[in-house]
């Protein structure tokens, strides 16, 4: 199983790197071979700025956001043992969206990283609420209910923010941000993705035994020495941080966290721990492909990344729900 996981992860990593390199030639400004040579030899030139300052950070952010969502989705599905679980189920994504919306309404959108910082701050507050809850009530059903409650509350508050928006321009800006995009992202945004994945590298290995034994049921896992409270807390921290950072970098990108683990399982990998890293790599490839499609579409300026991923992911969600309903029946 480990060999299969590593093999799949290697293939997805190579695919992501190839796709990332290919997308360096896709953009609004066409570049010739000589332009790319100039970009490599003179990174401070105009062509160098286009390649290294605009396109590469955008590609890295697309890959990083997808990877964070894929890892978070796999962790949540393994922790809750629910094929419909995804990062947004905790309410952290909605909290980050609320933080960004408030920052835009307050007029600090022109301050560098003010919107991202506000999104991250509120997502961390939601994470703190979840962690405090899990420390007292580790039951997964209660966790799902709390997440739904947080999402509903944040959604209502976002509606209030829209109502209080001072101008149609501000409303449009909020809506555009919430629909998700990696356009015009910088190296600082890419660094946030690296920070999130670094957190995952530190925390995910601590879930190895817990996620595998939880497939046997909570009582059996406890009898074999698994601390359910500890495993749930680590899983919630991991998914919350990754979901919050992904929204802070790119807005709300729907269904990647749901779809990536199912794509990996469709390739024959079933281990709830073994699917985590391949799911992250698959999520990165998915977002890169979606962003690349947006760049080559004729009306790409009118289509947001989150809208495209939702259009693709929603039918998948319905198919999974249908299959789950059949199994329950």
Rosetta blueprint (number, residue, H / E / L):
1 X L
2 X H
3 X H
4 X H
5 X H
6 X H
7 X H
8 X H
9 X H
10 X H
11 X H
12 X H
13 X H
14 X H
15 X H
16 X H
17 X H
18 X H
19 X H
20 X H
21 X H
22 X H
23 X H
24 X H
25 X H
26 X L
27 X L
28 X L
29 X L
30 X L
31 X L
32 X L
33 X H
34 X H
35 X H
36 X H
37 X H
38 X H
39 X H
40 X H
41 X H
42 X L
43 X L
44 X L
45 X L
46 X H
47 X H
48 X H
49 X H
50 X H
51 X H
52 X H
53 X H
54 X H
55 X H
56 X H
57 X H
58 X H
59 X H
60 X H
61 X H
62 X H
63 X H
64 X H
65 X H
66 X H
67 X H
68 X H
69 X H
70 X H
71 X H
72 X H
73 X H
74 X H
75 X H
76 X H
77 X H
78 X H
79 X H
80 X H
81 X L
82 X L
83 X L
84 X L
85 X L
86 X L
87 X H
88 X H
89 X H
90 X H
91 X L
92 X H
93 X H
94 X H
95 X H
96 X H
97 X H
98 X H
99 X H
100 X H
101 X H
102 X H
103 X H
104 X H
105 X H
106 X L
107 X L
108 X L
109 X L
110 X L
111 X L
112 X L
113 X L
114 X H
115 X H
116 X H
117 X H
118 X H
119 X H
120 X H
121 X H
122 X H
123 X H
124 X H
125 X H
126 X H
127 X H
128 X H
129 X H
130 X H
131 X H
132 X H
133 X H
134 X H
135 X H
136 X H
137 X L
138 X L
139 X L
140 X H
141 X H
142 X H
143 X H
144 X H
145 X H
146 X H
147 X H
148 X H
149 X H
150 X H
151 X H
152 X H
153 X H
154 X H
155 X H
156 X H
157 X H
158 X H
159 X H
160 X H
161 X H
162 X H
163 X H
164 X L
165 X L
166 X L
167 X L
168 X H
169 X H
170 X H
171 X H
172 X H
173 X H
174 X H
175 X H
176 X H
177 X H
178 X H
179 X L
180 X L
181 X L
182 X L
183 X L
184 X L
185 X L
186 X L
187 X H
188 X H
189 X H
190 X H
191 X H
192 X H
193 X H
194 X H
195 X H
196 X H
197 X H
198 X H
199 X H
200 X H
201 X H
202 X H
203 X H
204 X H
205 X H
206 X H
207 X H
208 X H
209 X H
210 X H
211 X H
212 X H
213 X H
214 X H
215 X L
216 X L
217 X L
218 X H
219 X H
220 X H
221 X H
222 X H
223 X H
224 X L
225 X L
226 X L
227 X L
228 X H
229 X H
230 X H
231 X H
232 X H
233 X H
234 X H
235 X H
236 X H
237 X H
238 X H
239 X H
240 X H
241 X H
242 X H
243 X H
244 X H
245 X H
246 X H
247 X H
248 X H
249 X H
250 X H
251 X L
252 X L
253 X L
254 X L
255 X L
256 X H
257 X H
258 X H
259 X H
260 X H
261 X H
262 X H
263 X H
264 X H
265 X H
266 X H
267 X L
268 X L
269 X L
270 X L
271 X L
272 X L
273 X L
274 X L
275 X H
276 X H
277 X H
278 X H
279 X H
280 X H
281 X H
282 X H
283 X H
284 X H
285 X H
286 X H
287 X H
288 X H
289 X H
290 X H
291 X H
292 X H
293 X H
294 X H
295 X H
296 X H
297 X L
298 X L
299 X L
300 X H
301 X H
302 X H
303 X L
304 X L
305 X H
306 X H
307 X H
308 X H
309 X H
310 X H
311 X H
312 X H
313 X H
314 X H
315 X H
316 X H
317 X H
318 X H
319 X H
320 X H
321 X H
322 X H
323 X H
324 X H
325 X H
326 X H
327 X H
328 X H
329 X L
